[in-house]
Amino acid sequence: MLNDQAAGLRAMQSTNSALKQPASQPVRVIAVASGKGGVGKTNVSVNLGISLSKLGNRVLLMDADMGLANVDIMLGLHTSYNLSHVLDGLKTLQEVIVEGPGGLKIIPAASGVRRMAQLTAMENAGIINAFSELNGELDVLIVDTAAGIADSVVSFCRAAQEVVVVVTDEPASITDAYALIKVLSRDYQLTRFRLLANMSKSEAHGRALYEKLARVCEQFLDVSLDYLGSVPFDHDLRDAVQKQIPVTLFKPGSESAKAFRAMAQKIETWPRPKGVTGYLQFFVENLFQSSH
């Protein structure tokens, strides 16, 4: 208990100090979420990150599924340290970051560590506050959240500049994606979401799925649901997953890789964060405040 309090105090002091430092260029913070598991959310996060990196961005991917982390597994990485070591004060955030493929930098989560799946609000804030160390060193932060509507998912989505909801054309995925959007809009006043249709049969199929969900959201919720794009589940994508290589590197000419590149280019046209503080510091501050 005392260790937790000490860690929380250090995090608070670190945050207050970091927020007073001069800001650098704005950082685009994107939370990738889904109503349910099994929709390919982590695969989306990885390939979008690599595609954004190929466009010249310095991209950091945070595996924020504290209970069932799988970014490192998906990429075949062997990591010695993870967020649990940051929480315990044994390592800094810089020390746990690993080099991933395609220029992507990755913060591993702590897969299978029970405590990491049951963080207190102060502990959750303490981890995010460590991001103040990274000010000036990245252009895009992608947060691969856990599936569902856990407290950590809500916290990350509330603090991010953009929320990308990954959905597939199956009743459970659509229902759970709607539930996630409903909770975030009704209880936390989020009003804008980006929808990505995954494992679609075609671009038209993906857009039809978006329009189906958008109609329901417009009818019952006061939100804006924008279409980011769709990713076909082609054979190259399946082979890439099995080989633990992102499809954007394994088969850059595949239909799925082309789809990720097109979406990365679309993300580049989204409004940049404004203000003297830059969005990374706002992300840290907002998440810290929401944890109380």
C-alpha positions in Angstrom: 0.0 0.0 0.0 2.8 2.4 0.9 4.6 1.5 -2.3 1.4 2.3 -4.3 1.1 5.7 -2.5 4.8 6.5 -3.1 4.5 5.6 -6.7 1.4 7.8 -7.0 3.2 10.7 -5.3 6.2 10.3 -7.6 3.9 10.3 -10.6 2.0 13.3 -9.4 5.3 15.3 -8.9 6.6 14.1 -12.2 3.4 15.3 -14.0 3.3 18.7 -12.3 6.9 19.3 -13.2 6.5 18.1 -16.8 3.4 20.2 -17.4 5.4 23.3 -16.6 8.1 22.6 -19.1 8.0 24.4 -22.5 6.0 22.5 -25.0 7.3 21.1 -28.3 5.4 20.5 -31.5 1.9 19.0 -31.1 1.6 15.2 -30.8 -1.4 13.5 -32.4 -2.9 11.1 -29.9 -5.1 8.3 -31.3 -6.9 5.7 -29.1 -7.9 2.6 -31.0 -10.8 0.8 -29.4 -13.5 -1.8 -30.0 -16.6 -3.0 -28.3 -15.4 -6.6 -28.2 -12.3 -8.6 -28.7 -11.4 -10.6 -31.8 -12.0 -7.8 -34.3 -8.3 -7.3 -35.2 -7.8 -4.1 -33.2 -4.1 -4.7 -32.4 -3.4 -5.6 -36.0 -5.0 -2.3 -37.1 -2.9 -0.4 -34.5 0.3 -1.9 -35.6 -0.2 -1.5 -39.4 -1.6 2.0 -39.1 1.4 2.9 -36.9 3.9 1.6 -39.5 2.0 3.3 -42.3 2.2 6.6 -40.5 5.9 6.0 -39.8 6.5 5.5 -43.5 5.0 8.9 -44.1 7.7 10.5 -42.0 6.1 10.5 -38.6 7.8 9.4 -35.4 5.3 6.9 -34.1 5.0 5.3 -30.6 2.5 2.5 -30.1 1.4 1.8 -26.5 0.0 -1.6 -25.7 -2.6 -0.5 -23.2 -4.3 -3.8 -22.7 -3.0 -4.3 -19.2 -4.4 -7.8 -18.8 -3.9 -9.5 -22.1 -1.2 -7.6 -23.9 -0.4 -8.9 -27.4 1.4 -6.3 -29.5 4.8 -7.9 -28.7 3.4 -11.3 -29.4 2.0 -10.3 -32.7 5.4 -8.9 -33.8 7.4 -11.7 -32.3 9.3 -9.4 -30.0 11.0 -10.6 -26.8 10.7 -7.8 -24.2 12.5 -7.8 -20.9 10.6 -4.9 -19.3 7.1 -3.5 -19.6 4.8 -1.0 -17.9 4.7 -2.9 -14.7 8.4 -2.0 -14.2 7.5 1.6 -14.7 4.7 1.4 -12.2 7.0 -0.1 -9.6 9.6 2.6 -10.2 12.2 0.1 -11.4 12.5 1.5 -14.9 11.7 4.8 -16.7 9.3 4.8 -19.7 12.3 5.5 -22.0 14.0 2.3 -20.7 11.0 0.0 -21.5 10.4 1.3 -25.0 11.5 -1.2 -27.7 12.3 -0.8 -31.4 9.6 -2.4 -33.5 9.5 -3.1 -37.3 9.0 -0.3 -39.8 10.3 2.4 -37.6 7.7 1.8 -35.0 8.5 2.2 -31.3 6.5 0.2 -28.8 5.7 0.3 -25.2 4.9 -3.3 -24.1 2.2 -3.9 -21.7 2.4 -6.6 -19.0 0.6 -9.7 -20.3 -0.8 -12.0 -17.7 0.3 -9.9 -14.8 -2.9 -9.8 -12.7 -2.1 -6.6 -10.9 -1.8 -4.7 -14.2 -5.3 -5.7 -15.1 -6.7 -4.2 -11.9 -4.9 -0.9 -11.6 -6.3 1.7 -9.2 -7.1 5.1 -10.7 -3.9 6.6 -9.2 -1.8 3.7 -10.6 -3.4 4.1 -14.0 -2.6 7.8 -14.0 0.9 7.1 -12.8 1.7 5.1 -15.9 0.3 7.7 -18.2 2.1 10.5 -16.4 5.3 8.9 -17.3 4.6 10.0 -20.9 5.8 13.5 -19.9 9.3 12.1 -20.5 8.6 11.8 -24.2 7.8 15.4 -24.9 9.4 16.5 -28.1 10.4 13.0 -29.2 7.3 11.8 -31.2 4.7 13.0 -33.7 2.0 10.3 -33.2 1.0 8.3 -30.1 -1.3 5.3 -30.9 -2.9 3.7 -27.8 -4.1 0.2 -28.4 -6.7 -0.1 -25.7 -8.3 -3.3 -24.2 -11.5 -4.6 -25.6 -14.7 -3.6 -23.9 -15.6 -0.6 -21.7 -13.1 -1.1 -18.8 -12.1 2.0 -16.8 -8.7 2.2 -18.5 -10.4 2.1 -22.0 -12.6 5.0 -20.9 -9.7 7.0 -19.5 -7.6 6.6 -22.6 -10.4 7.5 -25.0 -11.4 10.5 -23.0 -7.8 11.8 -23.0 -7.0 11.1 -26.6 -7.5 13.6 -29.4 -9.0 11.0 -31.7 -10.9 7.7 -31.0 -10.9 5.1 -33.8 -13.5 2.4 -33.2 -12.8 -0.9 -35.0 -15.8 -3.0 -36.0 -16.5 -6.1 -38.1 -19.8 -7.0 -39.8 -21.1 -9.3 -37.1 -24.0 -8.6 -34.6 -21.8 -8.8 -31.4 -19.2 -6.5 -32.8 -21.7 -3.9 -34.0 -23.8 -4.0 -30.8 -20.7 -3.7 -28.6 -19.2 -0.9 -30.7 -22.4 1.0 -30.3 -22.4 0.4 -26.5 -18.9 1.7 -26.3 -19.8 4.9 -28.3 -22.9 5.3 -26.1 -21.1 5.1 -22.8 -18.3 7.5 -24.0 -20.9 10.0 -25.4 -23.6 9.8 -22.7 -21.3 9.6 -19.6 -18.2 11.4 -20.7 -19.4 13.8 -23.4 -17.3 12.5 -26.3 -18.9 13.7 -29.5 -16.7 12.5 -32.4 -15.6 9.1 -33.3 -13.8 7.5 -36.4 -15.0 4.2 -37.6 -12.8 1.6 -39.2 -14.5 -1.5 -40.8 -12.2 -4.5 -40.5 -12.2 -7.8 -42.3 -14.6 -6.4 -44.9 -15.5 -8.1 -48.1 -15.0 -5.0 -50.1 -14.8 -1.2 -49.8 -18.5 -1.0 -50.5 -19.2 -3.6 -47.8 -17.1 -1.6 -45.3 -18.9 1.7 -46.1 -22.3 0.0 -45.8 -21.3 -1.2 -42.3 -20.3 2.3 -41.4 -23.6 3.7 -42.7 -25.6 1.1 -40.7 -23.9 2.1 -37.5 -23.9 5.8 -38.3 -27.7 5.8 -38.8 -28.2 4.2 -35.3 -25.8 6.7 -33.7 -27.4 9.7 -35.3 -30.9 8.5 -34.3 -30.2 7.8 -30.6 -26.9 9.6 -29.8 -25.6 13.1 -30.2 -22.3 12.1 -31.8 -20.5 12.5 -35.1 -19.3 9.2 -36.6 -16.8 9.6 -39.4 -15.7 6.9 -41.8 -11.9 6.2 -41.7 -12.0 3.3 -44.1 -12.1 -0.5 -44.4 -9.5 -3.3 -44.4 -10.2 -6.4 -46.4 -9.2 -9.7 -44.8 -7.1 -11.0 -47.7 -4.8 -14.1 -47.7 -1.7 -11.9 -47.4 -3.0 -10.4 -44.2 -3.7 -13.9 -42.7 -0.2 -15.1 -43.7 1.4 -12.0 -42.2 -0.3 -12.6 -38.9 0.8 -16.2 -38.8 4.4 -15.1 -39.6 4.3 -12.4 -37.0 5.1 -9.7 -39.6 2.9 -6.7 -40.2 1.2 -7.0 -43.6 2.4 -3.5 -44.6 6.0 -4.9 -44.5 5.3 -8.5 -45.4 3.2 -7.8 -48.5 3.2 -4.0 -49.2 1.4 -4.6 -52.5 -1.5 -6.5 -50.9 -5.0 -5.0 -50.8 -4.9 -4.8 -47.0 -1.6 -3.0 -47.0 -2.9 -0.5 -49.5 -5.9 0.1 -47.3 -3.7 0.9 -44.3 -1.6 3.3 -46.3 -4.7 5.1 -47.6 -6.1 5.4 -44.0 -2.7 6.7 -42.8 -2.8 9.4 -45.5 -6.3 10.3 -44.4 -5.2 10.6 -40.8 -2.5 13.1 -42.0 -5.3 15.4 -43.1 -7.1 15.4 -39.7 -6.8 18.7 -37.8 -3.5 19.0 -35.9 -3.7 19.6 -32.2 -3.6 23.4 -31.5 -2.4 25.4 -28.5 0.9 26.2 -26.9 0.9 23.1 -24.7 0.8 20.5 -27.5 -1.5 17.6 -27.3 0.7 15.1 -25.5 0.8 17.3 -22.4 -2.9 17.8 -22.6 -3.3 14.0 -22.9 -1.2 13.5 -19.7 -3.0 16.3 -17.8 -6.5 15.3 -18.9 -6.0 11.7 -18.0 -4.4 12.6 -14.6 -7.4 14.8 -13.7 -9.9 12.3 -14.9 -8.4 9.7 -12.5 -9.5 11.6 -9.4 
